[in-house]
Amino acid sequence: MVVGTIKTLIIGADGMLGFDLCKVFPDAVKLTHKDIDITDKEQVMESIQKINPDLVINSAAYTDVEGCEDHQELAFKVNGYGPGYIAEACKEIGATLIHFSTDYVFDGSKKEYIESDTPADPINVYGRSKLLGEQKIVENLDDYRIIRISWLFGIHGKNFVETMLRLSGEMSQVKVVNDQFGKPTYTVDLANKILEISELETGIYHVTNEGICSWYEFASAIISNAVPCTSEEFLRKARRPKYSVLVNTKTSSMRHWKEALKDYLKERNE
Ligand SMILES: NC(=O)c1ccc[n+]([C@@H]2O[C@H](COP(=O)([O-])OP(=O)(O)OC[C@H]3O[C@@H](n4cnc5c(N)ncnc54)[C@H](OP(=O)(O)O)[C@@H]3O)[C@@H](O)[C@H]2O)c1
């Protein structure tokens, strides 16, 4: 596919990732939550049929991991059934769907996960709802790319880098968990990768920046007053997997997260 020759629709256009996707696909039709509610099947079918795109990129989701524990029904509607409706609409018009899923579909009992590993027993509601979304897409559509990503940071949304910078100014020491491991990923790098993935075969992809770290190691690259702690010292409503390292065996790898972080910090200071 070549940008400009295909009609692209971006759903969730003003989210953190959606914002950078819109830069990569400037001619795309862009829908925000105000324009479409993906939990409304009729609206999804009608909008997608009317726009009639060749490629639909869905970055809409309910991403508040703690909030999902309190609002399970909403989580399953937005992250589970919504992507299923989008897939059904894509099938109707013969469009390709690119959808984003998460490392949290895995339970974290293995150190690393490749694309063909079968997710079982996600340990929080967000992970379970996102897994349902994957399953609904696979059930309803043949031409899809489900891209599992992790630890996203981008200039246009709430993210770990911004939280660390804020906390660092507010307190003398910032406690950060040092026993959960993953791969931070910059929305700009991910957005730039989407066109390449749209040209690959249907299936599941793992796309992250390279480099594995703990949240504490990630924090230490951002601020100077991070101190390590354990998950037990930092209890939250939603459990997090110990290891949620996504291994990419299907596409070319992206740069190290430390390089990407440098660009992010430059971007936010401009
Ligand atoms: N952030 C991460 O660390 C991370 C990690 C792994 C995977 N992912 C996945 O990556 C994708 C993009 O995440 P992100 O961080 O960019 O998310 P985000 O910033 O929270 O953006 C999500 C967008 O979806 C919209 N939305 C929510 N409910 C909707 C509904 N019912 N109908 C239509 N739009 C709705 C939101 O609009 P409102 O805000 O106006 O409601 C928001 O604009 C998601 O699929 C997410 O699950 C994210």
PDBQT file of the ligand as one rigid body, heavy atoms in Angstrom, charges set to zero:
ROOT
HETATM    1  N1  LIG A 301      -0.749   3.425  26.635  1.00  0.00    +0.000 N 
HETATM    2  C1  LIG A 301      -0.077   2.272  26.724  1.00  0.00    +0.000 C 
HETATM    3  O1  LIG A 301       0.894   2.138  27.492  1.00  0.00    +0.000 OA
HETATM    4  C2  LIG A 301      -0.490   1.092  25.881  1.00  0.00    +0.000 A 
HETATM    5  C3  LIG A 301       0.187  -0.120  26.060  1.00  0.00    +0.000 A 
HETATM    6  C4  LIG A 301      -0.185  -1.219  25.286  1.00  0.00    +0.000 A 
HETATM    7  C5  LIG A 301      -1.220  -1.087  24.365  1.00  0.00    +0.000 A 
HETATM    8  N2  LIG A 301      -1.868   0.096  24.209  1.00  0.00    +0.000 N 
HETATM    9  C6  LIG A 301      -2.947   0.178  23.212  1.00  0.00    +0.000 C 
HETATM   10  O2  LIG A 301      -2.592   1.143  22.244  1.00  0.00    +0.000 OA
HETATM   11  C7  LIG A 301      -3.759   1.791  21.720  1.00  0.00    +0.000 C 
HETATM   12  C8  LIG A 301      -3.609   3.298  21.834  1.00  0.00    +0.000 C 
HETATM   13  O3  LIG A 301      -3.420   3.634  23.210  1.00  0.00    +0.000 OA
HETATM   14  P1  LIG A 301      -3.249   5.137  23.696  1.00  0.00    +0.000 P 
HETATM   15  O4  LIG A 301      -2.352   5.102  24.877  1.00  0.00    +0.000 OA
HETATM   16  O5  LIG A 301      -2.968   6.042  22.541  1.00  0.00    +0.000 OA
HETATM   17  O6  LIG A 301      -4.738   5.424  24.227  1.00  0.00    +0.000 OA
HETATM   18  P2  LIG A 301      -5.415   6.805  24.644  1.00  0.00    +0.000 P 
HETATM   19  O7  LIG A 301      -4.457   7.931  24.615  1.00  0.00    +0.000 OA
HETATM   20  O8  LIG A 301      -6.178   6.530  25.901  1.00  0.00    +0.000 OA
HETATM   21  O9  LIG A 301      -6.439   7.029  23.444  1.00  0.00    +0.000 OA
HETATM   22  C9  LIG A 301      -7.555   6.228  23.293  1.00  0.00    +0.000 C 
HETATM   23  C10 LIG A 301      -8.599   7.017  22.538  1.00  0.00    +0.000 C 
HETATM   24  O10 LIG A 301      -9.770   6.205  22.446  1.00  0.00    +0.000 OA
HETATM   25  C11 LIG A 301     -10.901   7.053  22.655  1.00  0.00    +0.000 C 
HETATM   26  N3  LIG A 301     -12.051   6.273  23.100  1.00  0.00    +0.000 N 
HETATM   27  C12 LIG A 301     -12.281   5.747  24.327  1.00  0.00    +0.000 A 
HETATM   28  N4  LIG A 301     -13.466   5.107  24.333  1.00  0.00    +0.000 NA
HETATM   29  C13 LIG A 301     -13.994   5.226  23.086  1.00  0.00    +0.000 A 
HETATM   30  C14 LIG A 301     -15.203   4.789  22.480  1.00  0.00    +0.000 A 
HETATM   31  N5  LIG A 301     -16.136   4.102  23.152  1.00  0.00    +0.000 N 
HETATM   32  N6  LIG A 301     -15.416   5.089  21.177  1.00  0.00    +0.000 NA
HETATM   33  C15 LIG A 301     -14.489   5.798  20.479  1.00  0.00    +0.000 A 
HETATM   34  N7  LIG A 301     -13.337   6.257  21.004  1.00  0.00    +0.000 NA
HETATM   35  C16 LIG A 301     -13.092   5.966  22.297  1.00  0.00    +0.000 A 
HETATM   36  C17 LIG A 301     -10.438   8.037  23.704  1.00  0.00    +0.000 C 
HETATM   37  O11 LIG A 301     -11.256   9.170  23.679  1.00  0.00    +0.000 OA
HETATM   38  P3  LIG A 301     -11.638   9.942  25.057  1.00  0.00    +0.000 P 
HETATM   39  O12 LIG A 301     -10.360  10.117  25.790  1.00  0.00    +0.000 OA
HETATM   40  O13 LIG A 301     -12.261  11.198  24.575  1.00  0.00    +0.000 OA
HETATM   41  O14 LIG A 301     -12.582   9.021  25.766  1.00  0.00    +0.000 OA
HETATM   42  C18 LIG A 301      -9.012   8.317  23.238  1.00  0.00    +0.000 C 
HETATM   43  O15 LIG A 301      -8.990   9.373  22.291  1.00  0.00    +0.000 OA
HETATM   44  C19 LIG A 301      -4.927   1.196  22.514  1.00  0.00    +0.000 C 
HETATM   45  O16 LIG A 301      -5.472   0.117  21.793  1.00  0.00    +0.000 OA
HETATM   46  C20 LIG A 301      -4.285   0.657  23.773  1.00  0.00    +0.000 C 
HETATM   47  O17 LIG A 301      -5.010  -0.402  24.357  1.00  0.00    +0.000 OA
HETATM   48  C21 LIG A 301      -1.532   1.188  24.946  1.00  0.00    +0.000 A 
ENDROOT
TORSDOF 0
